[in-house]
Amino acid sequence: MTRLLGRLGGWCARHGWIVLVTWVIAAAALMGGSLAFPSPTNNDASIPGTDAQRAHDLMKEGFGAGYAQGGTVQLLVYSADGPLLEEKRKQAVERAVDRLETMPHVTSVDTPFRVGGISSNLQIGLITIKMAGNDSDKIAQTTQELSKAADPAREAGLEVVPADSSNPADKEIKTGPSEVIGVVCALLVLVFAFGTLVAAIVPIFAALVSVASGLGVIGLLGWVVDMPKQAGIMATMIGLGVGIDYALFLLSRHRRLLAQGVPVVESVRRTVSSSGGAVVFAGGTVIIALSALMLAGFPLLATLGWVTGISVVAAVLTSVTLVPALLGLLGHRVNALKVPFLRGSGSSGTGWAGLGSWVARRPWRVLLASTIVLGALAAPALALKLGPIDEGYGDKGSEPRRAYELMATGFGPGFNGPLIVVAELPEKVPGAKDPLVKKLVGEVEDVEGVKYVSDPKVNADGRSVLMQAIPEYAPSDERTAEVVEDVRAIALPGVQVHVGGKVAGLTDAGDRMAERTPLVIGVVVLLSALLLLLAFRAPIVAIKAAVMNLVSLGAAFGALALVFSIGLGTGLVGLDPPASSSYVQTIFFSVPIESYVPLMLFAVLFGLSMDYEVFLLTAVRQSYQRHGRNARAVAEGLGSTGRVITSAALIMVAVFTAFIAYPDSMVKTFGVGLAVAIAVDATIIRGFLVPATMVLLGRLNWWCPRWLDRLLPNLSVEGHEEDEDEPVAERREPVGAGVGAGVG
């Protein structure tokens, strides 16, 4: 593979303009096509085989699609100066209702001036709009149009806010300044790393081309597959990080070879042959980890996984083709426009080599200290709180949060997360007054935690009953999930009770994630270790790398628990506590983490962490092949990669931290988790823990049984024979040598 990559890199370097123009045209065409013909999005959060999905299907089959999704829109009307029943205010609300009745697809409008339509203080009213024939995928747009139609109430000084009736997955996460901030921060890191503006711009340009290409493909794929609205932001976040990092690794290698006097095209060929192979294998681990999400049993999560993988594929392709083309075109001008007082990464890296030597002389102490520090970082993960997140945690001042607060104040927190109860009856009943239906309603009302049950509706064939149960608790309250289970547990002869709605769906998602998590983790770890085994032909190295990545995940989950579950830092990431919170509650403002986030985070982090492992192991392996001395190879490998890995990690951290500014809590969660994990991985784990364990293992690092060596294909990632002149030492350390040894 390394020879093939080398030939590819050499060809791209010799035909730079062809490659550059092809990529620019392709990226512009793909991105332009996706913008000119925006594809429909479908955030179907259904989970086949769950009770919530069964309730949804029964609603659609027995009562029409309008009941299942997008059939009802609610507007909250608030009078800050007095009761809504005051004549002028009441007339204004009635004019708004009259206009709403004329809107397309509206079948009926319930005014606030009905039983249960107005709060006890008479200042908050609820307008309920029933619809039919509308596009359920455009519920957010429809809601805004209906809200605009209620302007007569606003003109009378009343506040009108649309209640959020969409699924959490329907929240479109729009791109914004975070991408710009991330790119600017990455550029600054690259300037400090390379010391020249031209070299710093190369990875940025390559990453932007790869992200544009990936987003274009994702946008066009939306015409043939269901594409979540979050796909773009996830692809941008990961694509920027890996795209800049992969180009950075190649560029660093190329500049070192140029400094040694290697001609430009030959330097590019050697760079792609060696570091390009590492990029391909590193990208492969990320794609494997993301693809494993298809085993989670959650279609939305699976789609997010492989869609994000598209951005990684684009980053790998631009790294092994576009970057070599740019390097060939620039030649020695890659070092042009030097920044004063900055030496850049062309320096020897003796600081990291010195750290490697220091670690090699005291591996046991370093191993113990690193384990203690990592254990302390991971300890808060025991307090990780998973659960549905509601609009009460939304951006302060936003319409969804304002509607949530008005609903909770006027009617109770449970009205923000009603339970949709659908029951299958053993026989046909004449209507809602049938004794069996009345008994069922009574059973639901008797469930602890149920505050209110709506009038039941029986479908046309008399075999299904639909009602709405309002819990006493907020959607994010863990007691609401218990209410869901208790309603489902109702036992009447021949009656099957199903519960749907937002809370029930997220509860089922949490259960499915808990059930499938061991499978996903096992597959990711096994396949990633297998890929490393193919790359380095060293079973112990492959197993150790998988374990090290799991360690960095522990630190990430510890940070998430500390910030979100314990609440020590939610204000710093832009989450606002409720207005009624006390001073202590404001400081320790706990926010639940969606149940599917840890699994998605695991897949992304495991793949990204493997990147640094591959680059470090490649350098150590090359040194070991030259002279056969393990401890010295570890020090030299750390010395040659330490600075570039640190720079790459800083770029990743900068990009992910910039995305914390997004108002969406899910994006904030990913930003915090990814930033902390990458920082810990590139410092404590790659700088101390990995070198210490490799020194202690000695030659066992590269041991491989003969039978396994014969079975494995030759897919070496290094290509060291092409860029090093020093012969391989004939005398090697015995197995186990290097324990506590110096660097020699």
N, C-alpha and C positions, 0 to 999 in steps of 0.2 A: 504493500500500500504506500509506503514512504517513497519508493521510486516513482510510482505513478503520480503522487502528489508533487514530487520534485519536477517531473516533466511538465505537469500542468502549470506550476508556478513559473518555470522558465519560459514557457510559451506565453503566458500572460504578461510577463515582464518585457518580452520582445515585441508583443503586439498590444501595448498598453492602450493606445487610442481606440482600437477596436473594442477591447473589453470595457473601457470606461464609457464610451458612447453607448454600447449595448445596454449596460446596466442603467445608465441615466434614462435612456428611452424606455426601457422596460419598467423602471420604477415610476416614471411619469405617466406611462400609459396605464399601468395597473391602478395607481392612485387616482389618476384622472377619471378612469372608467368607473371606479367605485363611488367617486363623488358625483359624477354626471348621472349615474344610474344607481342611486342609493337602494340597496336591497332591503326588503322587509326583515324585521327582526321578530323572533319568536322566543320569548322567555318562558317557555313551558317548563314550569317547575314540578311537573308531575313526577311521581315515583311509582312506577308500575308495581302492582302487588300489594300496595299499602291500603289501609282502611280509608284514609283521606281521599285517595284516588278513586276508591270504590264509591264513596259518597259523591264525589264530583261526577262520575259517570252516571250514577243514578239520577242526579239532578238534571243532567243534560238529556238523558233518555226519557225520563218521566215528566219533567216540568219545562223542558226547553232550554236551549243554550243560554238564554238571557239569565236564568237563575244560576247557571254554572259559572259564568264569568261576564263581567261588564254589564249586567242587567240592571244594576242599581247604582245611582250616584247620589251622594248626600252633600248638602250645603249647610253649614252652620251659620246662623245669624246671631250676632251679639249686639246688645244695646248697653253701652257703658253708662248712659245717663238716666236710665229708668226702665220700667217694664216694657216688654214688646207689645203688651195689650193696650198701651196708650194709643189713642185713635190714629194720630198721624203716622206713628210707626207701623201700626197694624195695616193701614191702607198701603203704605209703601211696600210691605212684605207681600201683600195680596197682589199688587201690581207686578211684582217680580215673579210671583207664582203664575200669573196669567201669561206673562211673556214666555216663561219656561214651558208652558203647555203647548206653545206654538213651535217649539224647536223640533228639528228632524229626529225621528226615531223615538220620541218621547210618547209613552202610552198613557201615563198618569203622573200626577204630582200631588204629594201629600203635604199640606201646609203645616206649619208649626202649631197652628191653633186646633189641635186635636189631642185626644188622650195620649199621653206619653210623648208628645211632640215638643214640649216646652219644659224647661228646667223648673225646679221648685222655686227659685228666686225670680222666675218669669223674665229673665234677661237673656237667656240662651235658647234659641229655637232650632229645630232640625227640619229642613226641607228634604224630603225623600223623593227622588225622581226615578221612576221605573221606565226602562227602555226595552226596545226590541228591534232586531235587524241591524244594530250598529256593529261596527268592526271592533271586536274585543281586543285586538292588538293595538288599537289606538285609543284606549280608555283614558290615558292621560290627556291627550289632545281634546277628546270629547268633554272631559271634565272641565277643562279650562274654558271651552266654548259655552258650556252651561253656566259656569261661574260668571262669565261676562254678561250673560243674559239677565243676571240678577242685579244689574246696575241700578234699577229703580230703588232698591233697598239701600244701596250705598249712597245714592243721592240724598237720602233722608238722614244721613249721618250714621247709618248702621254698618257694622263690620260683617262682611260675608266672606267666609273661607271655605273652600272645598275640602271635605273630609277625604282622607286618603283611602281609596277603595281598591288600589292595585296590589298586586303581589310584590313582595320585596324584590324579587328578581326583575320586576318591570322598571326599576329605577335606572334610568339611563344616566351613565356616568360620563359627563362630557369632558373632553380634553380641555386643558386650561394652561395656566402659567407654570404648573409643576414641571412639564416637559422642558420648558425653556430654562427654568432654574436648574434642573438636573443637568442639562447639557452645558450650561455655563460653569457649574461647579466641576463637571468632568473636564472641561477645557482647562480650567485653572490647575487641576491636579496633573493633567498631562503636560502643561507648560513647566511645572515644577519637576516632573519626572524626567522630561527630555531636555529641557533647557532651551528649546527652539520652538518658534511658533509653527513652522511648517510641519515638523514632526507631530506636534500636538493636534494639528487640524486633520491629519490623515485618518486616525481612528474615529473622530467625530463625523467626518464626511462619510466614511464607510458605514458607520452605524445608522446614520440618517437615511442612506440609500436602502439599507436592509430593512429598516423599520417601515419606510414608505412602501417597499415592495411587499412586505408581509401584510401590512394593513390593506393594500390593494387586493391581494389574493383573498384575504378574509372577507372583505366587503363584497367581492364578486361571488364568493362561495355562498353568501347569504341567499342567493337566488335558487340554490339547489339543496341546501340543508338549512335546518333551523339554527339561527345564529343568535346567541344571547347578546344583549346590549353591552354587557361588561367585557365582551371579547376584545374590543379595541383597546381599552385601557390596560388590560392584563398583558396583551401582546406588546403594547408600547413600553410598559414598565420593564418587562423581562427582556424585550428585544434591545432596548437602549443599553441595558446593563451588560448583557453578554456580547452585543455587537461591538461596543467600545473595548471591552476586555480582550476579546479574541484578537482584534486588530492590534491592541497594545502588545500582546505577547509576541506576535509576529514582528512588529516594528522594532521591539527591543532586541530581538535576535539579529535582525538585519543590520541594525546600527553597530552591534558588536562585531559582526563579520566585516563590515566596511572599515571599522577602525583597525582591523587586523590586516587590511590591504587586499581583501578579496574583491574581485571585480563585481560590478553592480548586478548584472544578470546572474552570475554564478552565486552571489550572495542571496539573491531572492530564491533561486532554486534550492539552495541548501536550507534556507529558512522555512520554506513551505514543506520541504521533505521532512524536517524534524519537528519544528513547532506547529506546522500545519497538521501533521499527524496527531499531535496532542490536542489541537483544536477540534478535529473531527471526532476523536474519542470522547473528549469532554462534552461536546455538543450531543453526542450519542447518548451519554448518561442522562443528560437533561431530558431528552426526548423520551427515553425509556421510562423515566420517572413520571413524566406527565402523561404518557400513554397508559400507564397502569391505572390511572384514575377511571378508565373505562370499566374497571372491575368493581367500582364503588357502588354500582346499582343506582346511581343518581344521574340521569341523562344530562341535566344541566351542567353538573360538575365534569362529566366526561367530555362534553363539548368544549368547555373552557380549557380542559387539559390539552386536547389535541390542537385546538386553535392557537393556544399559546405556543405549542410546539412548532407551529408554522413560522413564528417569528424567530425561533432558535435555528431552524433550518435555513432561513434567509440569512441569519448572522453567520452561520458556518460557510455558506456558499460565497458570500461577499468577502469573507476573510481569506479564502483560498483562491479567489479569482480577482476580485476588485482591488484588494490591498496589494497583491503582487504587481498588478498593472500600475497602480499609483506609484509604487516604489520604483518600478522600472522607468516610468516617465520622469520622475523627480531626480533619479540618480543621486549624486552626492548633494544635490540641493535640498535633500530631506533634512539636512542639518543647517539650512539657511535661517536667517532672522533669529539669531541667538539672543536670548534674554540676558542682560547683564547680571552678573553675580550668581547665575545658576549654572551648575556643571551638568546637570541632567544625568540620565541613567547610563551614559557612556562610561562613568566612573567605575572603578573596580569592584565595588560592592564588598569591600573588606570589612565593613561594619557587620553585615549579615554573616560573612564567613567567620568573623570573630565570635559572633553569637553561636554559630554552629560548633566551633571549637570549644567554646565554654560549656555548651550543653553536652558535648561528647565526653568531657572530662568528669562530669557529675550527673550521669543519666538518671540514677535512682532518685536523687534529690529533686531533680527537675520533674520527673514523672510524678512524684508524690505531691509536690507543690502545685503542679498543673491540675492534678486530679482534685485537690482540695478546692482550688479556685473555681473550676468548672462545676463541681458539686454545689458550691454556694450559689453560683449563677443559676443552676437548674432547680434548686430547692423550691423557689416560689411556684414552680409549675404544679406542685401538689394542690395549690389553691385555684387552679384554672377553672373558671366558671363558664360552662357552655349553656347556650339557650337561645331562644329567639330574641331578636332585638326589634323594638318597636320605634315608632316615630317620636316617642318621648325622649329619645337620645339623639334626635336630629339636630340640625344646625339651628341655633337660637335665632328666631326671627323669620325662619322659613315657614311657608304656608302649611306643609304637613305637620310640623311641630305645633304651630299655633292651633291648627284644627284638633290635634290630639289633646292639647291642654284644655281647649274649650269643651270638647266632648267629655273628658274625664271630670272636669269641674261641674258641668251641667247635668250629666247623666250617669257618671260613674266610670272608673277606669276600664271595666270590662266591655263597655260599648265600643272600645277601640279594637277589640278582637272577638267578635261574636263567633259562636260555634254553630256550624250548620249541621243539624241533625237530620239524617235521612234514614228512615226505617223501612225495611222490606216486610210486608205483612204475609201471613200464611194463606190468607184468602181475601177475596174482594170485599171491600167495605163500601157502604153507600155514601159516606162523607165524613167530615171532620167531627160530627156529633156521635159517631159510632162508639159504643162502650170501650172497644179495644183501643181506639185512638185516644179517648179521654184517659184511659188507664196509662197509656204510654206517656202522655203529657204529664200526668201526675208523677210518674216515676222519674222523669227528667227534672221536674220541679223539686223533687225530694233529694236530689243529689247535692251533697254538701259543696258549697261554693257556687251554685247556680243562683243568680239573682232574679232573673226574669226569663220567661219562656213565651215566645210569640204565639199567636193563633196558628194552629196547624193547617196545612193544606194537603189535600189528597189528590193524587194525579188522576188522569182520565180513566185509567183501567182499575182504579181503586185498590192497587196493590202496593203503593208507596206513599209514605207520609213525610212531609217536609216541615220543619220548624226551625226557629232560631233560638238558641239558648245563650243568654248573656251571663258571663262569669262575674264574680265579685272582684276579680283581680285583673291587673293589667296583663297584656299579652306576654310581656317579658317575665312576669312573675312565675317562678317554677311551680307554684300551686295551680296555675291555670292548666299546665300539662297534666296534673293529677285529676283535675276536673274532666279533662278529655277522656282519660282512661276510665274514670268512674262512670261516665255516660255510656261509653262503649260496653261496659260490663253489665248494663241493665239486662236482666233476664226475664223475658216474657215468652210463654210457649209459642214457638213458631216464628217469633219476631227477631229479625236481625237488625241491630242498631249500628249505624255507621256515623262517624263524625268527620266533617270536612271543615274547610275554612283555613285561614292563614295560620292560626296557632296549631291546629291539628296537623296541617301539612308539615310545618317545621318540626313538630314533635316526632312525626314519623321519619322525617329526614334524619333527625338525631339518632333515632333507633337504628335506622339503616346504616348510618355511618359507623356507629359503634359495632354493628354486626360485621361489616365488611373491612374495617380498618386493619385487623391482623392480616387479612389476605392481601390487601394492597401493599402494606409495609413489607410483608414477606416477599412478594413478587418483585418489588422495587429493589430491595436489598440483594436478592438472589441474582437478578439480571444484571444489576450494576457490578456486582462482584464478578460475575461471569465475563462481562466486557473488560474489566480490568485484568482478569486472568488471561484473556486473549491478547491484551495489549502488552503485558509484562511477563507472562508465563511464570508467574510467581504466586502460588495459592495463598501464602501467608500475607503477602502484601495486599492481595485482593480482599481478604477477610478483614485485615486491619483497617483498610481504607473505609470499608462499609461501617465498621464500628465507630471510627472517628467521626464520620458524618452524622451518625446518630447522636454522638456527644454534642456536636454543635447545635443539633435540633433541640436538645434539652435546654441549652442556654436560651434559645429563641423562645421556647414556650415559657421559660421562667420569666423572661422580660415581658411577654404578653400578659402573664398572670399579674405581675407587679404593676403594670400600667393600667390594664383594663379590669381584671378581676378584683384585685386589691384596691385599685383606684388611685394609686400614688403616681399621678402623672397624666390623668385624663384631660385635665385642663391644659397641660402643655401641648397636647396633640390636637387641641381645638374642639374637644367635646365639652358641652356646657351642661351643668347639673340643672335639675328642675328649679324653677323660681322659688318654690317653697322649701328648698333644702336648707338645713342648718349650716353653721360655719364648719363643723366637723364633716358633715356630709359633702360639703363643697370641696374640701381637701381630699377626702377619700370617696370619690365619686365612682362607684363600681358600674361597669358596663359589661353585659354578657357578650360572649363571642359566639357567632353563629356556628352551629355544629359541624358544618361542612368546611369551615375555614381551616382548622388544624390539618385536615387530610390534604387539602390543596397546598397548604403551606409546606407540609412535609415533602410532597412530591417536588415542588419547586426548589426548596432548600437542599434536598438531597442531591438533586442534579447539579445545582450551582456549587455546592461544597466540593463535589467530585472534580470540578474544574481545577481548583487549586491543587488538589491531591495529584491529579494527572501531571500537571506541569512540574511540581516538585519532584515527584517520583521519576519523571523523565530525566531531569537534570542529575539526580542522584545515580540513576542507573547508568547514564553516560559516563560519569566519573568512575563508577565502580568497574565498568567495562575497560577503562583505560589502565587502571593500576591495581584493581582488585583489593583495595583496602577500604573496609566498610566505613569506619569512623571518619576517615578523611573524605570519603565520597559524600557522606551526609553533610559535612561542613561545607564542602565545595558546592554541593547541590543547593544548600540553603543560601550560600553566598551569591550564587549566580541567579537565583530566582527570588530571593527575599525582597529586593527593592521593587521588582516588577509586580510581584504578587501583592505587595502592600499598596502599590499605586492602583492596581486593578481593584483591590478591595475598597480603597477610598472612593474610587469612581462609583462602584456598586452602592456603597453606603450613601454617597451624595445623591445618586439617582433615586434610591428607595426612600431616603429621608425627604426629598422634595415632594414625593407623592403623599406624605402625611398631611400636607396642606389641603388635600381634597376633602370636601365636606362629607363624603360618604364614609361611614364607619368601617365598612369592609376594606376599603382601600387603605384607611389608616392602620387597620390591623396588619395588613400585608406589609405596609411600609415599615412599621416598627419591628415586626418579626424578622423580615428579610435583612434590614439594616443591622440589627443586633447580631444575628447569626453570622452574617458575612464578616463583621468586625471581629467577633470572637474566633471565627474559623481561621482568618488570615493572620491573627496574632498569636493567641495562646496555643491553638491547636497546631497550626503549621510551623510556628516559630519555636515552640517548646515541646509539646506533647509528641508530635510525629517524629521529630529528630531523636528525642530521647528513646522512644520505643524502637526505632530503627537501629540505633547504636546498641541497645541491649540485645536485640535479636541477631545482630552480626550477619554472618553469611546466610543464615536461615531466611533472611528477607528474600533472597533470590533463589532459594531451593525449590526444585520442582521434581517430582518423581519421574523416573524415566518413561514409565508407561503413559503418564499424562503428557509428558513432553512430546511423545510420538503422536498422540492424538490431536494435540492443539495445532491449528493452522498457523503459519508464520505471518502474523499481523503486527509485527513490531512497530511501535509508535515512535521510536527514537530516530532512526536514520543516522546514528552517530558515526558510522563509518565514512560518511560523506563529508563531514566537516571537522574532523579531528585527525591529526597526523600522528599523534602519540600512539605507539603500539600497545596492545593489551598486555598487561603484565602476566608473565608466566607463573609467577609465584603468588598465590592468593592466600588470604587468611583462612585458617581452618574454620569449620562450622562453629558458630558461637563466639568467634573472636570479635573483639571490639567492645566487649562489656566493660565499661568504665575506662576504656583505653583513650589515649590521646589521639590527635589527628595525624600525627606522624609526618 
